[in-house]
Each structure stands twice: as C-alpha cells, then as structure tokens.
Amino acid sequence: MSYRVVIPRGIKANVASWNLPREMLIQLYNRLLVDLPADPSRYLGESAVPLDSSEFAFVLADHHHASEGAAPTRYLFYFAVEPYRDQEQLHIVGARMIPNV
C-alpha cells in the first residue's frame, strides 16, 4: 500500500529557508515523496515531538560545495510525521536540519 505525503506550506517554507543546493533538495524531496510513502513502516521511527507523531530521519552529503580532497558536509534531516492510516496519508508536521554531522 502506497501512502500520499502531505507537506504544508509552512514546512516547505522552512525547508526553503535552509538554502540547500538544488541537488540536495531533489534528494530530500525524493526521500519524502518517493521513499517514505512507498514503505512507511520501514522508514518511520519511534514517537517524536509532538508525541503522536513518528520520526523520519536521514543524512545527505553536500558534494556540490565540497573542496577538492575534503569530505563533503553531511546534514541530518529530521521530519516529524503523523500517519493517517485510514486515509493512507502521511502528514509532515515538523522539520529540522542539522549541519556537520
């Protein structure tokens, strides 16, 4: 069963404020809109804040801005997700990005 991911405008604005390179944005939205809904039970972790949500976390590397010979900067992305199983929807209710992990 494939779910539909709902991302409110406020979350999209939050993600946009991170000023990620285009390549990383594509990877991030691919994780949110393709990987997560295809198999939520695989990707959703334990409860997060808010308490009735689950966490979806992953790391991406910024190869675009890496200096030659230097390791790319790695970013941890954390999304709070409220699953609505009866509607086959996953609502993104929170987003954080932590650089240099």
C-alpha positions in Angstrom: 0.0 0.0 0.0 1.4 3.3 -1.0 0.7 6.4 1.0 0.4 10.1 0.0 2.7 12.6 1.7 1.1 15.9 2.7 3.7 18.8 3.2 2.1 22.0 4.5 3.3 25.4 3.1 5.0 26.2 6.4 7.1 23.1 6.2 8.0 23.8 2.6 9.0 27.4 3.6 11.1 26.0 6.4 12.9 23.7 4.0 13.4 26.5 1.5 15.0 28.7 4.3 17.8 26.2 4.6 19.1 27.3 1.2 20.2 23.9 0.1 21.8 23.3 -3.2 19.3 22.1 -5.9 20.8 18.6 -5.9 20.3 18.2 -2.2 16.7 19.5 -2.5 16.0 16.9 -5.1 17.4 14.1 -2.9 15.5 15.5 0.1 12.1 15.6 -1.7 12.8 12.2 -3.3 13.2 10.8 0.2 10.0 12.5 1.4 7.8 11.9 -1.6 9.0 8.6 -3.0 10.9 6.5 -0.4 8.8 7.3 2.6 5.3 6.7 1.2 6.4 3.5 -0.6 7.3 1.8 2.8 6.4 3.9 5.8 6.9 1.0 8.3 10.5 0.7 7.1 11.4 4.4 7.5 9.3 5.8 10.4 10.9 5.6 13.8 9.5 5.8 17.3 7.4 8.6 18.6 8.8 12.1 18.3 7.6 15.5 19.4 4.7 16.0 19.0 4.1 12.8 20.9 1.5 11.4 18.4 4.0 11.6 15.5 6.8 9.4 14.3 10.2 10.4 13.1 11.7 10.2 9.6 15.4 10.9 9.7 18.2 10.6 7.1 21.6 12.0 6.3 22.6 13.7 3.0 26.0 14.9 1.9 26.7 18.1 0.0 29.1 17.0 -2.7 28.4 20.2 -4.7 30.2 22.5 -2.2 32.9 20.1 -1.1 36.5 21.3 -1.6 38.7 19.1 -3.6 40.2 16.5 -1.3 37.9 17.4 1.5 35.0 15.3 2.7 31.6 16.8 1.8 29.5 18.4 4.6 26.9 16.0 5.9 23.4 17.1 7.0 21.0 15.3 9.3 17.3 15.9 8.3 14.6 15.1 10.8 10.9 15.2 10.0 8.0 14.6 12.4 5.3 12.6 10.6 1.7 12.0 11.6 0.4 8.9 9.9 -3.3 8.7 8.9 -3.5 5.1 8.0 -7.2 5.1 7.4 -6.7 7.8 4.7 -3.3 6.4 3.5 -1.7 9.8 4.2 1.5 10.9 6.0 1.4 14.5 7.2 4.7 16.2 7.8 4.3 18.3 10.9 7.8 19.3 11.7 11.2 19.7 10.1 14.8 20.2 11.3 18.2 20.2 9.6 21.4 19.8 11.5 24.6 20.5 9.5 28.0 19.0 10.0 27.0 15.6 11.4 
